[in-house]
Amino acid sequence: MARDAGRARRRLGLAAAILWAVSGEVILVEPAAAQSATQGIRSFNIPAQPLADALVQFGYQSGLQVAADGNATAAASSTAVSGSLTPQQALARLLAGTGLTFQFTGPNTVQVQRPAVGPSGATQLDPVQVQGAFPVPPQAMIDNLPPPYAGGQVATGGQLGLLGNRGVMDTPFNQTNFTAKKAQEQQAKTVRDVLLDDPSVRAYAPEGGIGRDNFFIRGFDAGSGAGISYGGLFGLVPNYSPMVEMAERIEVLKGPSAMLTGMSPLSVIGGTVNIVPKRAPDEALTQITANYISNGQFGGHIDVARRFGDEKQVGARFNGVYRAGQTSVNYNTDERGLAVLGLDFRGERVRLSTDFGFQRQYVGGLVPYLGVANGVALPWAPNVRNNVGQPWTFTDHKDLFG
């Protein structure tokens, strides 16, 4: 009987060694273990050796099932254990100096693991390195635009007021950031034209009317120029209808944002719009664009940018636009002109920028805004080319800003 028991133990040791080599984890079982092997004194004789081998012998001599992570025990060595001891005492001596601990998970099972931390039962995981700072530092807004998504019309991030530029996936707000490429490919004339692709933004004043590009954000009146910031500052852009050629990005932040952006003149709660001024890129830029809009509007746009200095520290970018002529509405004319100069300095420890601009807008034969009183049935929609206004009406706006 003793010879049969010895053969069984040798087979068990071989199977355990194979399992250890394949999976990195082993469970050792003593078939003749008592119902509660953690109780009572046992005789141990385990020489100093690699910990993995020592745990195999401990399982034989204690009658316990032992589970251990092969990665945790691979480089460890055990101390010698001999004498009459309880299994807990023997295992504690066996693991002395290895940095590992053990935990009984059942009457006859024990798990060898890394040192426990925190509440009972919690185990220490592999170290995780996190780099960062708290509070979160602001990201530079000058020459630090988030890149666009594929297609180039929408950016992956935008300005969040005092927090600087942030990615939309790291922002707990609803934000959409349109690029200058999108405005150019859409052939947009004003900031409002670009925003109409956002389902949260709706216009309510007719184009070709008094010249004010009023719009709603989430159903709340966002005004026009007064509710649009320029480089994060309110009260700078033309008050009625900012032209789109001044913008590198048009960023829409939905919801109240006074804590991030400050109070706008209109105290808008539906959202805010920010125009990112154009800056000179590292490569020289000269772009001339001609355009035609029915019925008889002709115009042109010139965009010139250069950087100067040994390390291109100083940048200058000029945008000039002129467009005039008859619109598609009867006796309605629209004449616009814009000149914007943006200067910036990129030093090692400081960045500065400034912008100067002038915009003029003249609209003749204004298209009025019509509404229907309560209880009055809606009439048939008129021809969109008809102008129910008077041909002698006009509006003329001039804005000098910086």
Beta strands, then each sheet from edge to edge (+ up, - down):
strand 1: 25-28
strand 2: 42-46
strand 3: 65-69
strand 4: 81-85
strand 5: 101-106
strand 6: 109-113
strand 7: 157-159
strand 8: 165-167
strand 9: 175-179
strand 10: 201-203
strand 11: 215-217
strand 12: 220-221
strand 13: 228-230
strand 14: 233-234
strand 15: 247-254
strand 16: 271-277
strand 17: 285-293
strand 18: 295-308
strand 19: 314-327
strand 20: 333-346
strand 21: 351-364
strand 22: 394-401
sheet 1: 1+ 3- 6- 5+
sheet 2: 2+ 4-
sheet 3: 7+ 8-
sheet 4: 9+ 15- 16+ 13+ 14-
sheet 5: 10+ 11- 12+
sheet 6: 17+ 18- 19+ 20- 21+ 22-
end
